[in-house]
Amino acid sequence: MSEQAVVEVTAAELQGPGVIACPNPKMALWSTHPRVFVDLSHNGEGKCPYCGTVYRLKAGEKIAHGH
């Protein structure tokens, strides 16, 4: 079993309220899958259901919660 990739992101990279899009622009075109939004708002970490990439907020980063 291979180890899954971990991508650390900043709050500025989020594409919505606590979400990040996967696949991300750094992934190879051949390995893409349908675009999904991974929710990081609960514990600062989320996993893509397609490729298993784990997205994690960098240490000290906060998700802006506002309406």
Biopython code that builds the backbone (N, CA, C, O; Angstrom):
import numpy as np
from Bio.PDB.StructureBuilder import StructureBuilder

atoms = [
    (1, "MET", "N", (0.851, -1.177, 0.000)),
    (1, "MET", "CA", (0.000, 0.000, 0.000)),
    (1, "MET", "C", (0.894, 1.237, 0.000)),
    (1, "MET", "O", (1.845, 1.323, 0.777)),
    (2, "SER", "N", (0.580, 2.209, -0.888)),
    (2, "SER", "CA", (1.407, 3.402, -0.961)),
    (2, "SER", "C", (0.891, 4.477, -0.016)),
    (2, "SER", "O", (-0.292, 4.522, 0.319)),
    (3, "GLU", "N", (1.807, 5.337, 0.403)),
    (3, "GLU", "CA", (1.454, 6.421, 1.298)),
    (3, "GLU", "C", (0.767, 7.528, 0.494)),
    (3, "GLU", "O", (1.215, 7.865, -0.603)),
    (4, "GLN", "N", (-0.303, 8.088, 1.026)),
    (4, "GLN", "CA", (-1.039, 9.130, 0.329)),
    (4, "GLN", "C", (-0.330, 10.471, 0.473)),
    (4, "GLN", "O", (0.351, 10.732, 1.464)),
    (5, "ALA", "N", (-0.507, 11.310, -0.536)),
    (5, "ALA", "CA", (0.088, 12.636, -0.524)),
    (5, "ALA", "C", (-0.595, 13.520, 0.510)),
    (5, "ALA", "O", (-1.803, 13.419, 0.726)),
    (6, "VAL", "N", (0.186, 14.385, 1.146)),
    (6, "VAL", "CA", (-0.349, 15.381, 2.068)),
    (6, "VAL", "C", (0.009, 16.742, 1.491)),
    (6, "VAL", "O", (1.177, 17.024, 1.223)),
    (7, "VAL", "N", (-1.002, 17.584, 1.302)),
    (7, "VAL", "CA", (-0.798, 18.919, 0.758)),
    (7, "VAL", "C", (-1.172, 19.926, 1.835)),
    (7, "VAL", "O", (-2.316, 19.965, 2.289)),
    (8, "GLU", "N", (-0.200, 20.743, 2.244)),
    (8, "GLU", "CA", (-0.479, 21.782, 3.225)),
    (8, "GLU", "C", (-0.891, 23.043, 2.476)),
    (8, "GLU", "O", (-0.240, 23.450, 1.514)),
    (9, "VAL", "N", (-1.983, 23.655, 2.931)),
    (9, "VAL", "CA", (-2.515, 24.847, 2.276)),
    (9, "VAL", "C", (-2.658, 25.990, 3.269)),
    (9, "VAL", "O", (-2.752, 25.777, 4.478)),
    (10, "THR", "N", (-2.672, 27.202, 2.739)),
    (10, "THR", "CA", (-2.921, 28.381, 3.566)),
    (10, "THR", "C", (-4.394, 28.751, 3.463)),
    (10, "THR", "O", (-5.094, 28.294, 2.559)),
    (11, "ALA", "N", (-4.855, 29.565, 4.374)),
    (11, "ALA", "CA", (-6.249, 30.015, 4.340)),
    (11, "ALA", "C", (-6.536, 30.777, 3.050)),
    (11, "ALA", "O", (-7.659, 30.730, 2.547)),
    (12, "ALA", "N", (-5.545, 31.477, 2.507)),
    (12, "ALA", "CA", (-5.722, 32.241, 1.275)),
    (12, "ALA", "C", (-5.960, 31.340, 0.063)),
    (12, "ALA", "O", (-6.534, 31.786, -0.930)),
    (13, "GLU", "N", (-5.530, 30.086, 0.129)),
    (13, "GLU", "CA", (-5.701, 29.155, -0.981)),
    (13, "GLU", "C", (-7.077, 28.484, -1.006)),
    (13, "GLU", "O", (-7.426, 27.829, -1.988)),
    (14, "LEU", "N", (-7.844, 28.639, 0.046)),
    (14, "LEU", "CA", (-9.170, 28.020, 0.098)),
    (14, "LEU", "C", (-10.076, 28.639, -0.951)),
    (14, "LEU", "O", (-9.996, 29.840, -1.208)),
    (15, "GLN", "N", (-10.948, 27.821, -1.569)),
    (15, "GLN", "CA", (-11.815, 28.305, -2.630)),
    (15, "GLN", "C", (-13.244, 28.556, -2.184)),
    (15, "GLN", "O", (-14.131, 28.762, -3.013)),
    (16, "GLY", "N", (-13.463, 28.539, -0.922)),
    (16, "GLY", "CA", (-14.784, 28.778, -0.378)),
    (16, "GLY", "C", (-14.678, 28.718, 1.129)),
    (16, "GLY", "O", (-13.575, 28.710, 1.675)),
    (17, "PRO", "N", (-15.810, 28.676, 1.808)),
    (17, "PRO", "CA", (-15.773, 28.648, 3.278)),
    (17, "PRO", "C", (-15.223, 27.329, 3.819)),
    (17, "PRO", "O", (-15.983, 26.413, 4.134)),
    (18, "GLY", "N", (-13.901, 27.240, 3.924)),
    (18, "GLY", "CA", (-13.265, 26.048, 4.477)),
    (18, "GLY", "C", (-13.082, 24.905, 3.511)),
    (18, "GLY", "O", (-12.884, 23.771, 3.945)),
    (19, "VAL", "N", (-13.142, 25.161, 2.200)),
    (19, "VAL", "CA", (-12.983, 24.082, 1.227)),
    (19, "VAL", "C", (-11.850, 24.363, 0.249)),
    (19, "VAL", "O", (-11.522, 25.514, -0.039)),
    (20, "ILE", "N", (-11.262, 23.282, -0.254)),
    (20, "ILE", "CA", (-10.204, 23.342, -1.255)),
    (20, "ILE", "C", (-10.582, 22.385, -2.379)),
    (20, "ILE", "O", (-11.148, 21.322, -2.124)),
    (21, "ALA", "N", (-10.276, 22.755, -3.616)),
    (21, "ALA", "CA", (-10.618, 21.910, -4.761)),
    (21, "ALA", "C", (-9.539, 20.858, -5.003)),
    (21, "ALA", "O", (-8.346, 21.129, -4.864)),
    (22, "CYS", "N", (-9.968, 19.679, -5.361)),
    (22, "CYS", "CA", (-9.073, 18.598, -5.775)),
    (22, "CYS", "C", (-9.635, 18.048, -7.080)),
    (22, "CYS", "O", (-10.846, 17.843, -7.158)),
    (23, "PRO", "N", (-8.841, 17.800, -8.095)),
    (23, "PRO", "CA", (-7.386, 17.847, -8.101)),
    (23, "PRO", "C", (-6.878, 19.279, -8.053)),
    (23, "PRO", "O", (-7.541, 20.213, -8.503)),
    (24, "ASN", "N", (-5.685, 19.424, -7.496)),
    (24, "ASN", "CA", (-5.099, 20.765, -7.401)),
    (24, "ASN", "C", (-4.229, 21.027, -8.625)),
    (24, "ASN", "O", (-3.848, 20.085, -9.319)),
    (25, "PRO", "N", (-3.908, 22.292, -8.903)),
    (25, "PRO", "CA", (-3.158, 22.642, -10.113)),
    (25, "PRO", "C", (-1.782, 21.990, -10.222)),
    (25, "PRO", "O", (-1.236, 21.914, -11.322)),
    (26, "LYS", "N", (-1.209, 21.523, -9.127)),
    (26, "LYS", "CA", (0.119, 20.906, -9.162)),
    (26, "LYS", "C", (0.086, 19.439, -9.563)),
    (26, "LYS", "O", (1.134, 18.841, -9.804)),
    (27, "MET", "N", (-1.111, 18.850, -9.637)),
    (27, "MET", "CA", (-1.218, 17.427, -9.989)),
    (27, "MET", "C", (-1.037, 17.250, -11.492)),
    (27, "MET", "O", (-1.427, 18.114, -12.278)),
    (28, "ALA", "N", (-0.448, 16.135, -11.882)),
    (28, "ALA", "CA", (-0.239, 15.837, -13.296)),
    (28, "ALA", "C", (-1.583, 15.667, -13.999)),
    (28, "ALA", "O", (-2.513, 15.082, -13.443)),
    (29, "LEU", "N", (-1.680, 16.182, -15.225)),
    (29, "LEU", "CA", (-2.934, 16.138, -15.968)),
    (29, "LEU", "C", (-3.455, 14.714, -16.146)),
    (29, "LEU", "O", (-4.665, 14.492, -16.099)),
    (30, "TRP", "N", (-2.562, 13.751, -16.348)),
    (30, "TRP", "CA", (-2.992, 12.374, -16.568)),
    (30, "TRP", "C", (-3.647, 11.748, -15.342)),
    (30, "TRP", "O", (-4.385, 10.771, -15.466)),
    (31, "SER", "N", (-3.386, 12.298, -14.170)),
    (31, "SER", "CA", (-3.900, 11.671, -12.955)),
    (31, "SER", "C", (-5.123, 12.380, -12.389)),
    (31, "SER", "O", (-5.491, 12.157, -11.236)),
    (32, "THR", "N", (-5.752, 13.230, -13.188)),
    (32, "THR", "CA", (-6.888, 13.985, -12.669)),
    (32, "THR", "C", (-8.144, 13.135, -12.564)),
    (32, "THR", "O", (-8.246, 12.067, -13.167)),
    (33, "HIS", "N", (-9.081, 13.623, -11.799)),
    (33, "HIS", "CA", (-10.379, 12.990, -11.585)),
    (33, "HIS", "C", (-11.410, 14.103, -11.564)),
    (33, "HIS", "O", (-11.023, 15.270, -11.637)),
    (34, "PRO", "N", (-12.697, 13.810, -11.469)),
    (34, "PRO", "CA", (-13.683, 14.892, -11.397)),
    (34, "PRO", "C", (-13.365, 15.837, -10.238)),
    (34, "PRO", "O", (-12.900, 15.407, -9.182)),
    (35, "ARG", "N", (-13.619, 17.116, -10.449)),
    (35, "ARG", "CA", (-13.325, 18.126, -9.423)),
    (35, "ARG", "C", (-14.281, 17.968, -8.242)),
    (35, "ARG", "O", (-15.499, 17.894, -8.406)),
    (36, "VAL", "N", (-13.699, 17.919, -7.067)),
    (36, "VAL", "CA", (-14.475, 17.846, -5.830)),
    (36, "VAL", "C", (-13.925, 18.884, -4.862)),
    (36, "VAL", "O", (-12.785, 19.330, -4.997)),
    (37, "PHE", "N", (-14.739, 19.264, -3.891)),
    (37, "PHE", "CA", (-14.304, 20.202, -2.870)),
    (37, "PHE", "C", (-14.159, 19.448, -1.563)),
    (37, "PHE", "O", (-15.094, 18.802, -1.091)),
    (38, "VAL", "N", (-12.967, 19.541, -0.987)),
    (38, "VAL", "CA", (-12.645, 18.844, 0.253)),
    (38, "VAL", "C", (-12.831, 19.829, 1.408)),
    (38, "VAL", "O", (-12.252, 20.915, 1.405)),
    (39, "ASP", "N", (-13.635, 19.444, 2.388)),
    (39, "ASP", "CA", (-13.975, 20.306, 3.517)),
    (39, "ASP", "C", (-12.892, 20.232, 4.598)),
    (39, "ASP", "O", (-12.610, 19.160, 5.132)),
    (40, "LEU", "N", (-12.294, 21.378, 4.911)),
    (40, "LEU", "CA", (-11.269, 21.456, 5.951)),
    (40, "LEU", "C", (-11.783, 22.174, 7.193)),
    (40, "LEU", "O", (-11.020, 22.400, 8.132)),
    (41, "SER", "N", (-13.064, 22.536, 7.213)),
    (41, "SER", "CA", (-13.579, 23.411, 8.263)),
    (41, "SER", "C", (-13.756, 22.739, 9.625)),
    (41, "SER", "O", (-13.852, 23.438, 10.634)),
    (42, "HIS", "N", (-13.802, 21.431, 9.684)),
    (42, "HIS", "CA", (-14.065, 20.775, 10.962)),
    (42, "HIS", "C", (-12.823, 20.627, 11.830)),
    (42, "HIS", "O", (-12.848, 20.962, 13.014)),
    (43, "ASN", "N", (-11.745, 20.130, 11.251)),
    (43, "ASN", "CA", (-10.536, 19.949, 12.057)),
    (43, "ASN", "C", (-9.267, 20.404, 11.335)),
    (43, "ASN", "O", (-8.156, 20.054, 11.734)),
    (44, "GLY", "N", (-9.445, 21.192, 10.264)),
    (44, "GLY", "CA", (-8.287, 21.704, 9.533)),
    (44, "GLY", "C", (-7.673, 20.700, 8.591)),
    (44, "GLY", "O", (-6.571, 20.914, 8.087)),
    (45, "GLU", "N", (-8.381, 19.589, 8.339)),
    (45, "GLU", "CA", (-7.853, 18.536, 7.481)),
    (45, "GLU", "C", (-9.005, 17.824, 6.786)),
    (45, "GLU", "O", (-10.087, 17.675, 7.354)),
    (46, "GLY", "N", (-8.767, 17.386, 5.556)),
    (46, "GLY", "CA", (-9.763, 16.628, 4.821)),
    (46, "GLY", "C", (-9.093, 15.761, 3.778)),
    (46, "GLY", "O", (-7.959, 16.019, 3.378)),
    (47, "LYS", "N", (-9.801, 14.725, 3.337)),
    (47, "LYS", "CA", (-9.235, 13.755, 2.402)),
    (47, "LYS", "C", (-10.106, 13.654, 1.163)),
    (47, "LYS", "O", (-11.329, 13.564, 1.260)),
    (48, "CYS", "N", (-9.466, 13.671, -0.007)),
    (48, "CYS", "CA", (-10.191, 13.542, -1.265)),
    (48, "CYS", "C", (-10.744, 12.125, -1.396)),
    (48, "CYS", "O", (-10.002, 11.157, -1.224)),
    (49, "PRO", "N", (-12.053, 11.988, -1.701)),
    (49, "PRO", "CA", (-12.630, 10.653, -1.836)),
    (49, "PRO", "C", (-12.179, 9.905, -3.088)),
    (49, "PRO", "O", (-12.326, 8.685, -3.158)),
    (50, "TYR", "N", (-11.631, 10.614, -4.077)),
    (50, "TYR", "CA", (-11.177, 9.965, -5.307)),
    (50, "TYR", "C", (-9.736, 9.471, -5.216)),
    (50, "TYR", "O", (-9.467, 8.288, -5.427)),
    (51, "CYS", "N", (-8.807, 10.382, -4.900)),
    (51, "CYS", "CA", (-7.383, 10.023, -4.967)),
    (51, "CYS", "C", (-6.736, 9.827, -3.607)),
    (51, "CYS", "O", (-5.600, 9.359, -3.522)),
    (52, "GLY", "N", (-7.450, 10.182, -2.536)),
    (52, "GLY", "CA", (-6.910, 9.984, -1.198)),
    (52, "GLY", "C", (-5.946, 11.052, -0.731)),
    (52, "GLY", "O", (-5.388, 10.943, 0.361)),
    (53, "THR", "N", (-5.735, 12.097, -1.546)),
    (53, "THR", "CA", (-4.851, 13.180, -1.119)),
    (53, "THR", "C", (-5.424, 13.838, 0.126)),
    (53, "THR", "O", (-6.614, 14.150, 0.187)),
    (54, "VAL", "N", (-4.568, 14.045, 1.112)),
    (54, "VAL", "CA", (-4.984, 14.699, 2.350)),
    (54, "VAL", "C", (-4.601, 16.177, 2.244)),
    (54, "VAL", "O", (-3.455, 16.512, 1.945)),
    (55, "TYR", "N", (-5.570, 17.046, 2.491)),
    (55, "TYR", "CA", (-5.332, 18.489, 2.513)),
    (55, "TYR", "C", (-5.366, 18.934, 3.966)),
    (55, "TYR", "O", (-6.267, 18.567, 4.719)),
    (56, "ARG", "N", (-4.373, 19.731, 4.352)),
    (56, "ARG", "CA", (-4.243, 20.151, 5.747)),
    (56, "ARG", "C", (-3.869, 21.630, 5.781)),
    (56, "ARG", "O", (-3.014, 22.082, 5.019)),
    (57, "LEU", "N", (-4.515, 22.372, 6.668)),
    (57, "LEU", "CA", (-4.139, 23.770, 6.863)),
    (57, "LEU", "C", (-2.745, 23.826, 7.483)),
    (57, "LEU", "O", (-2.422, 23.049, 8.382)),
    (58, "LYS", "N", (-1.932, 24.748, 6.995)),
    (58, "LYS", "CA", (-0.601, 24.935, 7.574)),
    (58, "LYS", "C", (-0.735, 25.393, 9.016)),
    (58, "LYS", "O", (-1.720, 26.034, 9.381)),
    (59, "ALA", "N", (0.245, 25.070, 9.824)),
    (59, "ALA", "CA", (0.236, 25.441, 11.244)),
    (59, "ALA", "C", (0.035, 26.938, 11.404)),
    (59, "ALA", "O", (0.696, 27.739, 10.742)),
    (60, "GLY", "N", (-0.881, 27.307, 12.285)),
    (60, "GLY", "CA", (-1.149, 28.705, 12.561)),
    (60, "GLY", "C", (-2.194, 29.342, 11.667)),
    (60, "GLY", "O", (-2.641, 30.454, 11.948)),
    (61, "GLU", "N", (-2.600, 28.663, 10.587)),
    (61, "GLU", "CA", (-3.605, 29.204, 9.669)),
    (61, "GLU", "C", (-4.995, 29.021, 10.267)),
    (61, "GLU", "O", (-5.271, 28.019, 10.927)),
    (62, "LYS", "N", (-5.860, 29.992, 10.030)),
    (62, "LYS", "CA", (-7.230, 29.939, 10.517)),
    (62, "LYS", "C", (-8.187, 30.109, 9.342)),
    (62, "LYS", "O", (-7.917, 30.870, 8.413)),
    (63, "ILE", "N", (-9.296, 29.400, 9.393)),
    (63, "ILE", "CA", (-10.344, 29.527, 8.393)),
    (63, "ILE", "C", (-11.239, 30.685, 8.812)),
    (63, "ILE", "O", (-11.732, 30.725, 9.939)),
    (64, "ALA", "N", (-11.443, 31.621, 7.900)),
    (64, "ALA", "CA", (-12.322, 32.760, 8.194)),
    (64, "ALA", "C", (-13.776, 32.293, 8.166)),
    (64, "ALA", "O", (-14.247, 31.782, 7.150)),
    (65, "HIS", "N", (-14.471, 32.464, 9.258)),
    (65, "HIS", "CA", (-15.881, 32.113, 9.345)),
    (65, "HIS", "C", (-16.672, 33.412, 9.364)),
    (65, "HIS", "O", (-16.620, 34.170, 10.332)),
    (66, "GLY", "N", (-17.391, 33.654, 8.305)),
    (66, "GLY", "CA", (-18.174, 34.881, 8.268)),
    (66, "GLY", "C", (-19.340, 34.767, 7.318)),
    (66, "GLY", "O", (-19.314, 33.977, 6.375)),
    (67, "HIS", "N", (-20.343, 35.544, 7.566)),
    (67, "HIS", "CA", (-21.528, 35.543, 6.705)),
    (67, "HIS", "C", (-21.853, 36.963, 6.363)),
    (67, "HIS", "O", (-22.817, 37.220, 5.643)),
]
sb = StructureBuilder()
sb.init_structure("model")
sb.init_model(0)
sb.init_chain("A")
sb.init_seg("    ")
for serial, (resi, resn, name, xyz) in enumerate(atoms, 1):
    if name == "N":
        sb.init_residue(resn, " ", resi, " ")
    sb.init_atom(name, np.array(xyz, "f"), 0.0, 1.0, " ", f" {name:<3s}", serial, name[0])
structure = sb.get_structure()
